[in-house]
Amino acid sequence: MGQKSDQIVSDIDRTREHLKSNLEELETRVKDVTDWRSQFRKRPGLMLVGAMVGGALLSSMLGKHSMPGED
């Protein structure tokens, strides 16, 4: 009975280490994906196009309202 429980404990420890490693890798990937500076370094052209499209959308939304005093 002692060997079987030792084996179970050993399996649990290996599984725990494997899960810890996976969690650390996932954390690193999430930080990389959500870091806009990292994304800009990897894809500067795409980020610039995205900024231009965002600016154009914002401009078109704000441009629909007339400024006070303008007719």
Backbone bond lengths (Angstrom), bond angles and torsions (degrees), N, CA, C in turn:
res aa  C-N    CA-C-N  psi(-1)  N-CA   C-N-CA  omega(-1)  CA-C   N-CA-C  phi
1 M - - - 1.458 - - 1.531 110.30 -
2 G 1.353 117.15 -33.98 1.463 120.94 -177.57 1.512 112.87 -65.18
3 Q 1.346 117.31 -39.71 1.457 120.58 178.93 1.517 111.02 -65.57
4 K 1.304 117.00 -40.42 1.457 120.77 -178.36 1.534 110.68 -64.64
5 S 1.320 117.11 -43.14 1.468 119.28 178.58 1.528 110.55 -69.09
6 D 1.338 118.11 -34.43 1.471 120.57 175.42 1.525 110.61 -64.39
7 Q 1.323 116.17 -38.38 1.465 120.68 178.56 1.533 110.20 -66.41
8 I 1.302 116.74 -41.24 1.469 120.76 178.52 1.522 110.13 -62.77
9 V 1.325 117.18 -44.33 1.464 121.48 178.57 1.525 109.87 -62.25
10 S 1.326 116.35 -42.02 1.464 120.61 178.74 1.531 110.90 -63.39
11 D 1.329 117.66 -42.62 1.469 121.81 177.38 1.530 111.32 -62.72
12 I 1.310 116.24 -40.49 1.464 120.67 179.21 1.533 109.88 -64.97
13 D 1.322 116.71 -42.42 1.466 120.69 178.89 1.523 111.57 -63.21
14 R 1.346 117.18 -43.09 1.474 120.24 178.30 1.526 110.31 -63.72
15 T 1.315 116.42 -43.06 1.468 120.12 179.06 1.521 110.81 -63.12
16 R 1.313 117.30 -41.27 1.463 122.07 178.78 1.532 110.48 -61.20
17 E 1.326 117.44 -44.70 1.470 121.26 179.13 1.520 111.20 -65.16
18 H 1.325 116.35 -39.78 1.463 120.81 178.28 1.532 110.53 -63.58
19 L 1.321 117.10 -44.81 1.468 121.23 178.43 1.516 111.25 -64.07
20 K 1.335 116.59 -39.68 1.464 120.35 178.53 1.521 110.73 -62.16
21 S 1.327 116.24 -43.47 1.463 120.98 178.24 1.529 110.93 -62.56
22 N 1.332 116.79 -44.38 1.468 120.53 178.51 1.520 111.66 -62.92
23 L 1.311 117.47 -40.69 1.458 121.45 179.77 1.520 111.28 -65.25
24 E 1.324 117.20 -40.75 1.464 120.63 178.27 1.527 110.95 -64.50
25 E 1.337 116.73 -40.65 1.460 120.26 177.97 1.530 110.80 -65.51
26 L 1.313 116.96 -42.42 1.460 121.20 177.93 1.526 110.95 -61.74
27 E 1.326 117.23 -42.96 1.461 121.68 178.78 1.527 110.50 -60.55
28 T 1.322 116.79 -42.99 1.467 120.81 178.83 1.524 110.72 -62.75
29 R 1.325 116.78 -43.76 1.469 120.27 -179.79 1.526 111.81 -64.79
30 V 1.322 117.06 -41.78 1.467 120.62 179.94 1.530 110.20 -64.02
31 K 1.320 116.87 -43.31 1.470 119.87 177.86 1.520 110.84 -60.93
32 D 1.331 117.44 -40.95 1.454 121.37 -179.53 1.523 111.50 -66.39
33 V 1.320 117.23 -42.41 1.466 121.21 -178.12 1.523 111.24 -68.44
34 T 1.326 117.63 -36.25 1.459 120.46 -176.01 1.525 113.17 -88.68
35 D 1.334 117.88 -3.98 1.467 121.14 179.19 1.524 108.79 -88.10
36 W 1.341 116.90 108.32 1.458 119.97 -175.81 1.518 111.55 -65.05
37 R 1.320 118.74 -29.34 1.468 120.58 178.91 1.528 110.79 -66.18
38 S 1.309 115.39 -42.02 1.465 120.50 177.67 1.528 110.23 -63.60
39 Q 1.313 116.42 -43.47 1.459 120.31 178.42 1.523 111.15 -62.72
40 F 1.339 117.07 -39.20 1.470 120.72 179.32 1.524 110.55 -64.94
41 R 1.351 117.42 -40.59 1.469 120.48 178.47 1.527 111.20 -63.15
42 K 1.319 116.86 -36.93 1.467 120.80 -178.28 1.524 111.97 -77.12
43 R 1.327 117.35 -38.73 1.465 122.09 -173.36 1.529 110.94 -137.65
44 P 1.336 117.88 68.46 1.474 118.67 -176.66 1.528 113.08 -63.59
45 G 1.329 117.63 -38.12 1.466 120.31 -179.54 1.518 111.91 -63.45
46 L 1.311 115.93 -45.80 1.467 120.50 179.92 1.527 110.90 -63.60
47 M 1.318 116.66 -40.30 1.473 119.86 179.62 1.536 110.69 -65.98
48 L 1.340 117.53 -39.79 1.463 120.30 177.97 1.522 111.49 -65.51
49 V 1.322 116.38 -41.27 1.475 119.74 177.00 1.527 109.82 -63.05
50 G 1.313 116.67 -42.43 1.465 120.21 177.99 1.521 111.99 -61.40
51 A 1.331 116.64 -40.79 1.467 120.31 178.45 1.527 110.51 -65.96
52 M 1.331 117.26 -39.27 1.465 120.13 179.71 1.532 111.09 -67.05
53 V 1.323 116.72 -42.65 1.471 120.56 178.35 1.523 110.05 -64.42
54 G 1.337 116.71 -42.88 1.465 120.55 177.52 1.521 111.50 -61.71
55 G 1.328 116.51 -41.94 1.465 120.32 177.88 1.515 112.13 -64.48
56 A 1.334 116.53 -40.55 1.464 120.23 178.92 1.531 110.53 -65.37
57 L 1.326 117.28 -42.07 1.467 120.05 177.59 1.522 111.27 -63.27
58 L 1.312 116.75 -44.45 1.456 120.70 179.13 1.521 110.64 -63.10
59 S 1.322 116.36 -42.10 1.463 120.68 178.76 1.524 111.85 -62.89
60 S 1.322 116.55 -42.10 1.472 119.26 -179.88 1.525 111.04 -68.05
61 M 1.327 117.08 -34.79 1.464 119.46 178.34 1.521 111.05 -70.36
62 L 1.310 116.87 -41.26 1.469 120.35 -179.75 1.513 112.10 -77.80
63 G 1.313 118.47 -26.13 1.452 122.59 -178.38 1.510 113.53 -71.75
64 K 1.311 118.98 -15.70 1.469 121.93 -179.09 1.511 112.52 -73.76
65 H 1.315 117.30 -21.81 1.464 121.70 -179.07 1.523 108.64 -94.44
66 S 1.343 116.18 133.78 1.454 118.39 177.96 1.519 110.00 -82.13
67 M 1.305 114.67 148.73 1.461 120.71 -179.98 1.536 108.03 -77.74
68 P 1.312 118.24 149.95 1.477 120.76 177.66 1.530 110.56 -59.53
69 G 1.304 116.23 133.29 1.458 121.68 178.46 1.503 113.54 91.67
70 E 1.338 117.97 -7.84 1.464 120.66 178.06 1.518 109.38 -96.61
71 D 1.306 117.21 139.83 1.468 121.83 177.15 1.478 111.50 -132.35
